[in-house]
Amino acid sequence: MGRELLAVGRSRAAFIKPLLSGTVSATAENDPTTVATMAIAGATTLYRLEWVLVLLVPMFATMQSIGTLVAGHARLNVQGLVRRRYGRTIALLSLAALVSVNVLTLAADLEAGDASLALITGAAAQYWSVPLVIAVAALLTFGSFDRVRVVLAVLPVAFLAYIVAAFLAHPSWPAVLGGLVPSFSLTRGFLVTLVAIVGTVMTAYGFEWQTVEIAKDSPPIRRLAGTSLSSLPGIVATLGVLWFIVVATGATLGVHHHAVQTAQDAAKALAPFAGRYAPDVFGLGLLGSSLLALPVIAATTANAIRVTFAWKGTLDDPPRKAKAQYAAIYACLALAAAFSFVGVPAMALLFAASIAAGIATPVYLVLMMLLAHDTIALRGHALPFWLLAGGWIVTVAIAIAALSSVATMIA
């Protein structure tokens, strides 16, 4: 009986862990950077870019599945594989792309967390940076990897606030549904916003976190096909929430031509049209997204640095056994906190982080796709041809969008 119960417990754990991993890695993409980008998209294009969110579901699922299979077969995350297979120089280039975007995103997300707490409490935003950084550092320092993952998996409940905000905004639903029909423009604003949306959803840190979790859990090879689909519920929920943010801001900020320059603009502008509680609702969702993203980005960045320089220790180890890795976590958080005192408007910093991610992410995806073809890295296993073909289509599409945006900004 005891053995049977143990077997059942292990079976449940084998199912729940990948589901938690998939949920966290997918919903972590709904960080304040993403919230800001969707708010700006709704305010500037109303519902014209809703179709992009629908298209991103198969794109996101494809790349997440590839990352899961690569890490599952190799028993190592993508950055670690890059270091092993392509050497330190290429690994440093990959790390530079990842860290530069991550630190900028950390700073933007921290500033957004400050703004959300200011909206909810009425206290000045600058008072919240240090407490938020300390809270995130404490969670990563004193919580085991699995406990941190469980905490982060609960936080997406706060995203329900955006759904409430969308209905409070009383949008024109025929116009909303019309936004699901693809439309395109070669104007600078349209292309930059398009790349920002793709960049903020298809971020390298989200894919890297997924491969870190899969490599740590090391699911049996026979379960990898099912594990690769574990992110799908989180992906659908994530992009559904983003759709509601576009609807809410399009129906309020966009229709009434309100500019979005700060997080307070995105929330407070809802008040005259969506009721007295709309700012609190928006602020609550923004806080939840910040608390979810900050630990994920900080831990992913530190882990990428660790594997690149072959430092000892893992995310499960206490600081005394992984001093360099925890030092990297604290340094990233401290740098992000320093940015928050510079005075750059939160929404501008958030949108800039999305554009930077849209440009840097293709570098990470190309390396991941090369590893997906590498049977030596995958210990003799091969990924399905149709999945590899889909991965390259997604990678090329994102690279073209990024180059088009850069060309438009330079022109």
N, C-alpha and C positions, 0 to 999 in steps of 0.2 A: 504493500500500500504506500509506504513511504517513498519507494522508488518511482511509483506511478505519479504521485503528487509532485515529486521533483521533476519528472519528465514533463508534466503539464506546465509547471512553473517555468521551465526552460523554454518550452514551446511558446508560451505567452510572451516571455521576455524577448524571444527571437522575433515575434511579430510586432511588439510594442516599440522596441528600440528603433527599428528602421522608420516606423511611423512618426515617432517623436523627432528623429533626425530630419526626416522629410518635411515635417511641419515647421520646425525651427528654421531650416535653411531656406524654405520657400517664403515663409511669412517675414523673415528677417529682411527681405527685400522691401517690405512696406515700412522702411525707415522714414524719418522726417524728410530726407532728401527726396524720396519718392512722393510723399505727401505734398511737399512744396511744388514739385514738378507737375503733379496732377492739378493742383490748385491753379498754377500758372497756365496750364493747358486749358482748363475750363474757363479761366478769366479772359484768355486771349483768343481762343479758337472755338469757344462754347463746346459743341458736341462733335466737331468735325474729326477729331482724332480718336473717337471711341473704338473704331474698327481696328486700330492698332493693338488695343488691349486684347481683343479677340484673337488676333493673329499671333500674339505673344504666347498664348496658351500652348500650342504645339511646339513653338520655338523653345520656350522655357523647358517644357517637359522633355524634349529631345536632348538638350544639352545636360540637363540634370541626370537623365538616364545614362548618358555616356560617362559622365563623371562618376556616377555610382558604380558602373561596371568596371571602369578603369581602376578605381581605388579598391574595389572588391576583389578583382583578380590579382592586382599587384600587391595588395596589403600595405599600400602606402599612398599618401595624398599626392596631388598633382605636383605641387612645388617640390616635394621630396623626390618624386620621379624625375622631374626636370634636372635636378641636381645630380641624380644618379646616372641618368642616361646621356645628358648633353653637357655635363661639366659645370664648373662653378661660374664661368663667364656668362653663359646663357642663363643660368639660374639667377645671377645677379641682375641681369636685364629684366627678367621676369619679376624678380622681387622689387626692383625699382618701380615698375609699372604698377604693381599691386600696392606697395606701401604709399606711394605718392597719392594715389586716389583714396586709399583707406584713411590716411591721416586727414586729408581734406574733408572726407565724408564724416569722420569722427568729430571734427571741429564743427561742421555744419549741424550734425545731429545733436551734439551737446548744446549748441546755441539754441536749437529748436526746443530741446527739453527745458532749457532755462525759460524760454518764452512761454511754453505751455504752463509751467508752474506759476509764472507771473500772471497769466490769464486766470488760472484757477484760484490762486491765493491773494492776488492783488499786490504781493511784494515785488520789488524790483527784480528784473531778470538776472542782473549781475550777481545777486546774492546766492544763486542756485548752482553756479558752475562747480564750485569746490565740493559742496555736499553731493552732487550727482557723481562727480568723478570718484569721490571716496566710496560711495555706495557701490559703484560698478567694480572698483578695485577690490572691495571687500568680498563681493559675490564671487569673483574669479579666484581670490586668494583662499577663502575659507570654505568654498563649496566644491565638492567633487564634480568631475565632469558630468556624471549622470544626474546629479542633483541640479546643477546649473541648467542642464538641458530640460528637465522637468519644469523648472521655474519659467524658463523662456517659452516653453510650449503653452503655458497658461496665459501669458500676456496678450496674445492676439485677440482675446475676448474684448479688449478695449477697442478694437477696430469696429465693433458693432456701432460705436458712436457715429462713425461716418455714414452708416446706413440710415441711422435716425436723422442725421443732418440732411441727407438727400431728400427724405420724405418731407421734412419740415420746410424745405425750400420751395415746395410746390412747383416743380418744373413742368414744362409742357411735354408730356410724355410722347406725343407723336414726333416732336422735334428730337427728343432724346433717342427714340428708336431710329430716326433718320440718320443719326450719327453712326450707326452700325454699318451703313453702306459706304464702302471705300471711296475716298476722294483724295486728291493729291494736288499739291501746289509747289512750284519751284521758288517761292518767295523765301527770303532769308528767315523770317520769323517762323514760318511753317517748318522748314527743314531743321532749324535749331531745336525747336520744340519736339519734333519727331525723334531726333537723335537723343535728346534729353530723356524722353520717355523710354526709349529702348535701353539707353545706358543705365537708367536708374533701376530698371527691372532686371536686366541681364548683367548684373554686376559680377566681377571676378570674385569678390569676397564671399558672395553667396555660394558660388560653385565650389570655391576652395573649402569653405566650411563643411559643405556636404561631403567632400572627399576626405576631410579630416575625420569626420564622424564615422564614415563607412570604414575607413582604414582602422580606426580604433575598435569598432564593434566586430570587424572581421566576420561577417555573416557567411555561412556555408555556401560554397559555390552553387549548390543546387537551388539555393534560395535567392540567388542574385537577380534572376529575372523578375521575381516578385518584388524584391527590395527596390529595384530600379523604378518601380511604379509607385513606391511609397510616398513620393513627393506630390503626386498628382492631385490628391484632395487639397493639400496646402496651396498648390499653384492656382487651382481654380478659385479657391477662397480668396487668395491674395489679389488676383486680378479682378475678382468680383468687387472687392472693397475699393480698389483703385477706380473702377468704373463708377461707383457711387460717389467718390470724391469729385470726379469730373462732373457728374450730374449736379451735385450740390453747388459747386463753385460756378459752373456754367449758368445755372439757374439764378444765381444771385450776383456774383461778381461780374460774370461775362455779360449777362443781359443788361445790367445797369452800368457797365463800363467802369468798374472799379479796378484800379491798378493794384497789383500784389507786390509789395516791396518788403514787407515784414510778416512774420508769423501772426502778429496781431491783426494785420490787414486781412489775412485769410480767415481769421476767426471772427473778429469784430464786425466785419462787413456783412456777416450773415445776420446779425441781430435785427436790423430794420425789416428784413424780409422773411426770416425764418424763426422769429420768436426770441424772447429774452434769454432762453437757455441755450441757444445755438452756440455762442462763444464757449460756454463751459463744455458742451458736447464735443466741439471741435478740439478744444484744448485737452480734454481727456484722451481722445484718440491719439493726438500728437504726442502726449506723454507716454502712452503705452508703446507707441512705435519707437520712441527714443530709448526707452528702457529695454526694449527687445534688441535693438540694433547695436547699441554701444558695447555690450559684452561680446557679442558675436564678432564685430569688426576688430575690437582690441585683441581678442584671443586669436582670431585668424591671422592678424598681422604678426603678432608675436610668434605664433607657431611657424609661419612662413619664414621668418627670420631665423628661428631655431634650426629648421631643417636645412636651410641654405648654408649655414655656418657649422652644421653638424654639432650643435650644442647638445648636452645631455639633458634629460628630463622630458616630461610630457605634461599635458594639461591636468592629468590626474595627480601629479606629484606636488607635494607642498613646496613652498618657496625655498626651503633649505636644500632641496634636492634638484631644483631647477632655477637657480639664482638668475642666470642670464635671461631665461625666458620671461620670468616675472619682472625683471628690470625693463625688458622691452615693452611689456604691457603697461607698466607705470609710466615709462617715457612717452609712449603714444598718447596715453590719457592726459599727461601733463602738457604735452604739446597742443593737444586739442583744447585744453582749458586756457592755454595762453592765447590761442586764436580768438577765443570768445571775448577776450578783453580788448581786442583790437578795435572793435566797433563796426565791423562789416555787417550790413543788414542781414538777418538770418536767411530770408528768402533768396536774396542774391547769392549768398554763399552756398545754399542748398542747391540752387539751380546750376551754379558753376560746377559743383561736385558731380551733378548728373551728366553734364556735358563732358567733363574730364573722364568720367567712367565710360561714357559711350565711345570715347576715342581710345582709351587704354585697354578696355575689355577684349577687343579683337586679338590683341597680342596673347593674352592668356588663353583664349579659345583656340587659337592656332596651335599653341603648344599642347593643349589638351587633345586636340584632334590628331596631332602627330603621335602622341603617346597611345591613342586609341588604335592606331595601326601597328604599333610596335609589339609584336608577339613575345619578344624577349622580356619587355617590361611587364607584359601581362602574363608571364610565366606559362607561355605556350597556348594561351587561350586567344580566341579571335572574336571580335564583335560582329554582329550581323551586318551584311553589306548595306541593307536598307537604312539601318540606323547611322552608319558611317556617312552614307550619302546625304541623309537629312542633316547631320551635324555640319558637314561642309557647306551645305546650302545656307544654313543659319549663320555660320561664321562669315561667309562671303557677303551675305546680305547686310550684316551688321557692319562689316568693314566698309562696304560701299556707302552705307548711310553716314558713317563717321567721316569718310573722306569728302563726301558731298557737303556735309556741314562745315568742315574745315575750309573747303574751297569757297563756300558761300560767305563765310566770315571774313576771309582774306580779301575777296573781291570788293 
